[in-house]
Protein backbone atom coordinates (compact mmCIF):
# COMPACT_ATOMS: atom_id res chain seq x y z
CA UNK A 1 0.00 0.00 0.00
CA UNK A 2 2.80 2.44 0.85
CA UNK A 3 4.47 1.93 -2.51
CA UNK A 4 1.19 2.96 -4.15
CA UNK A 5 1.47 6.30 -2.39
CA UNK A 6 5.20 6.79 -2.86
CA UNK A 7 5.30 5.86 -6.56
CA UNK A 8 1.92 5.74 -8.34
CA UNK A 9 1.33 2.57 -10.38
CA UNK A 10 0.57 2.53 -14.08
CA UNK A 11 -3.19 2.14 -13.70
CA UNK A 12 -3.36 5.32 -11.59
CA UNK A 13 -1.26 7.26 -14.10
CA UNK A 14 -3.50 5.96 -16.89
CA UNK A 15 -6.43 7.91 -15.44
CA UNK A 16 -4.74 11.13 -16.59
CA UNK A 17 -2.33 10.09 -19.35
CA UNK A 18 -1.75 13.65 -20.58
CA UNK A 19 -0.56 14.86 -17.20
CA UNK A 20 3.16 15.04 -16.45
CA UNK A 21 4.15 12.16 -14.16
CA UNK A 22 7.72 11.29 -15.16
CA UNK A 23 9.80 13.07 -17.80
CA UNK A 24 12.81 10.92 -18.81
CA UNK A 25 15.69 12.92 -20.25
CA UNK A 26 18.75 12.08 -22.37
CA UNK A 27 20.86 12.81 -19.28
CA UNK A 28 19.78 11.43 -15.91
CA UNK A 29 17.54 14.15 -14.52
CA UNK A 30 15.06 14.60 -11.71
CA UNK A 31 12.66 17.46 -11.02
CA UNK A 32 12.33 18.67 -7.43
CA UNK A 33 8.94 20.13 -6.54
CA UNK A 34 7.58 21.62 -3.32
CA UNK A 35 3.90 21.76 -2.41
CA UNK A 36 1.76 23.78 0.01
CA UNK A 37 3.87 26.92 0.56
CA UNK A 38 4.98 29.58 0.61
CA UNK A 39 5.44 30.13 4.33
CA UNK A 40 8.14 32.16 6.10
CA UNK A 41 9.06 29.37 8.52
CA UNK A 42 10.11 26.84 5.85
CA UNK A 43 10.25 28.20 2.29
CA UNK A 44 13.33 30.43 2.85
CA UNK A 45 15.16 27.38 4.23
CA UNK A 46 14.34 25.46 1.05
CA UNK A 47 15.55 28.39 -1.05
CA UNK A 48 18.83 28.49 0.87
CA UNK A 49 19.42 24.76 0.34
CA UNK A 50 18.63 24.99 -3.36
CA UNK A 51 20.96 27.97 -3.73
CA UNK A 52 23.71 26.15 -1.87
CA UNK A 53 23.56 23.29 -4.39
CA UNK A 54 22.85 25.44 -7.45
CA UNK A 55 19.46 23.86 -8.13
CA UNK A 56 16.26 25.27 -9.60
CA UNK A 57 12.95 23.72 -8.59
CA UNK A 58 9.19 24.20 -8.93
CA UNK A 59 6.95 25.40 -6.11
CA UNK A 60 3.25 24.50 -6.28
CA UNK A 61 1.77 27.23 -4.14
CA UNK A 62 -1.45 27.61 -2.21
CA UNK A 63 -3.00 30.92 -3.21
CA UNK A 64 -4.00 31.93 0.30
CA UNK A 65 -0.39 31.46 1.43
CA UNK A 66 0.74 33.73 -1.40
CA UNK A 67 -1.83 36.28 -0.25
CA UNK A 68 -0.54 36.13 3.33
CA UNK A 69 3.16 35.97 2.45
CA UNK A 70 3.72 37.86 -0.81
CA UNK A 71 7.31 38.61 0.15
CA UNK A 72 8.12 34.90 0.39
CA UNK A 73 6.40 34.28 -2.95
CA UNK A 74 8.58 37.00 -4.45
CA UNK A 75 11.72 35.41 -2.98
CA UNK A 76 10.91 32.21 -4.86
CA UNK A 77 10.33 34.05 -8.13
CA UNK A 78 13.40 36.28 -7.75
CA UNK A 79 15.57 33.20 -7.15
CA UNK A 80 14.61 31.92 -10.60
CA UNK A 81 12.40 29.01 -9.59
CA UNK A 82 9.17 28.18 -11.39
CA UNK A 83 5.81 28.31 -9.65
CA UNK A 84 2.60 26.35 -9.99
CA UNK A 85 -1.00 26.62 -8.83
CA UNK A 86 -2.10 24.34 -5.97
CA UNK A 87 -5.57 25.95 -5.58
CA UNK A 88 -6.36 28.88 -3.31
CA UNK A 89 -7.33 26.89 -0.21
CA UNK A 90 -5.71 23.49 -0.82
CA UNK A 91 -9.13 22.10 -1.69
CA UNK A 92 -9.79 18.47 -2.59
CA UNK A 93 -11.46 17.71 -5.89
CA UNK A 94 -13.78 15.09 -4.42
CA UNK A 95 -15.10 17.38 -1.67
CA UNK A 96 -16.22 20.45 -3.65
CA UNK A 97 -18.61 21.15 -6.49
CA UNK A 98 -16.79 21.48 -9.80
CA UNK A 99 -17.71 25.13 -10.39
CA UNK A 100 -16.55 26.10 -6.90
CA UNK A 101 -13.30 24.18 -7.36
CA UNK A 102 -12.58 25.87 -10.67
CA UNK A 103 -13.30 29.27 -9.13
CA UNK A 104 -10.84 28.41 -6.36
CA UNK A 105 -8.16 27.55 -8.93
CA UNK A 106 -8.79 30.77 -10.85
CA UNK A 107 -8.63 32.79 -7.63
CA UNK A 108 -5.19 31.35 -6.94
CA UNK A 109 -4.05 32.10 -10.46
CA UNK A 110 -4.77 35.80 -9.95
CA UNK A 111 -1.88 35.77 -7.46
CA UNK A 112 0.43 33.06 -8.78
CA UNK A 113 0.29 33.69 -12.54
CA UNK A 114 1.30 30.32 -13.94
CA UNK A 115 0.30 27.69 -16.46
CA UNK A 116 1.34 24.84 -14.15
CA UNK A 117 -1.23 23.16 -11.90
CA UNK A 118 -1.09 20.32 -9.40
CA UNK A 119 -4.30 19.14 -7.69
CA UNK A 120 -4.09 18.68 -3.92
CA UNK A 121 -4.02 14.95 -3.16
CA UNK A 122 -4.15 14.27 -6.90
CA UNK A 123 -7.94 14.44 -6.85
CA UNK A 124 -9.79 15.10 -10.11
CA UNK A 125 -13.24 14.30 -11.37
CA UNK A 126 -13.51 13.78 -15.15
CA UNK A 127 -15.18 17.19 -15.50
CA UNK A 128 -12.47 18.92 -13.49
CA UNK A 129 -9.78 17.22 -15.52
CA UNK A 130 -11.29 18.39 -18.81
CA UNK A 131 -11.73 21.95 -17.59
CA UNK A 132 -8.35 22.37 -15.91
CA UNK A 133 -6.25 20.55 -18.50
CA UNK A 134 -7.68 22.86 -21.16
CA UNK A 135 -6.14 25.87 -19.34
CA UNK A 136 -3.16 24.49 -17.42
CA UNK A 137 -0.31 22.04 -17.78
CA UNK A 138 -1.18 19.47 -15.13
CA UNK A 139 1.86 18.18 -13.22
CA UNK A 140 1.42 15.11 -11.04
CA UNK A 141 4.41 13.18 -9.64
CA UNK A 142 6.58 10.11 -9.86
CA UNK A 143 7.81 10.08 -6.24
CA UNK A 144 6.04 11.36 -3.12
CA UNK A 145 8.49 11.59 -0.22
CA UNK A 146 5.72 11.57 2.43
CA UNK A 147 7.60 14.19 4.41
CA UNK A 148 4.19 15.43 5.63
CA UNK A 149 3.64 12.28 7.70
CA UNK A 150 4.62 12.95 11.30
CA UNK A 151 4.71 9.22 12.04
CA UNK A 152 7.69 8.82 9.70
CA UNK A 153 11.30 9.79 10.25
CA UNK A 154 13.60 11.92 8.16
CA UNK A 155 15.57 8.77 7.44
CA UNK A 156 12.45 7.14 6.02
CA UNK A 157 11.75 10.16 3.77
CA UNK A 158 15.32 10.03 2.48
CA UNK A 159 14.88 6.32 1.87
CA UNK A 160 11.84 6.97 -0.33
CA UNK A 161 13.99 9.07 -2.64
CA UNK A 162 16.71 6.43 -2.72
CA UNK A 163 14.24 3.63 -3.48
CA UNK A 164 12.13 5.26 -6.14
CA UNK A 165 14.01 8.09 -7.90
CA UNK A 166 14.78 7.36 -11.54
CA UNK A 167 15.50 9.28 -14.72
CA UNK A 168 12.71 11.80 -15.20
CA UNK A 169 11.23 11.52 -11.71
CA UNK A 170 9.10 14.43 -10.54
CA UNK A 171 9.77 14.33 -6.79
CA UNK A 172 7.40 15.91 -4.27
CA UNK A 173 8.53 17.53 -1.03
CA UNK A 174 6.44 20.00 1.00
CA UNK A 175 7.53 23.42 2.28
CA UNK A 176 4.99 23.29 5.10
CA UNK A 177 5.06 23.33 8.90
CA UNK A 178 3.94 19.72 9.22
CA UNK A 179 6.80 18.60 6.96
CA UNK A 180 9.50 20.86 8.38
CA UNK A 181 11.32 18.42 10.66
CA UNK A 182 11.61 15.64 8.06
CA UNK A 183 12.28 18.09 5.23
CA UNK A 184 15.22 19.70 7.02
CA UNK A 185 16.78 16.29 7.52
CA UNK A 186 16.03 14.69 4.18
CA UNK A 187 16.26 17.46 1.57
CA UNK A 188 20.03 18.18 1.67
CA UNK A 189 20.87 14.50 2.05
CA UNK A 190 18.58 13.58 -0.85
CA UNK A 191 20.22 16.19 -3.06
CA UNK A 192 23.68 14.94 -2.15
CA UNK A 193 22.66 11.34 -2.86
CA UNK A 194 21.07 12.24 -6.20
CA UNK A 195 24.18 14.17 -7.22
CA UNK A 196 26.39 11.24 -6.25
CA UNK A 197 24.20 8.99 -8.41
CA UNK A 198 24.84 11.25 -11.39
CA UNK A 199 21.50 13.05 -11.57
CA UNK A 200 21.03 16.57 -12.85
CA UNK A 201 18.15 18.74 -11.72
CA UNK A 202 15.57 20.09 -14.14
CA UNK A 203 12.90 22.73 -13.66
CA UNK A 204 9.33 22.50 -14.89
CA UNK A 205 7.88 25.21 -17.04
Secondary structure, 3 states (H helix, E strand, C coil): CHHHHHCCCHHHHHHHCCCECECCCCCCEEEEEEECCCCCCCHHHHHHHHHHHCCCCEEEECHHHHHHCHHHHHHHHHCCCEEEECCCCCCCCCCCCHHHHHHHHHHHHHHHCCCEECCHHHCCCHHHHHHHHCCCEEECCCEECCCCCCCCCHHHHHHHHHHHCCCCEEEEEECCHHHHHHHHHHHHHHHHHHHHCCCEEECCC
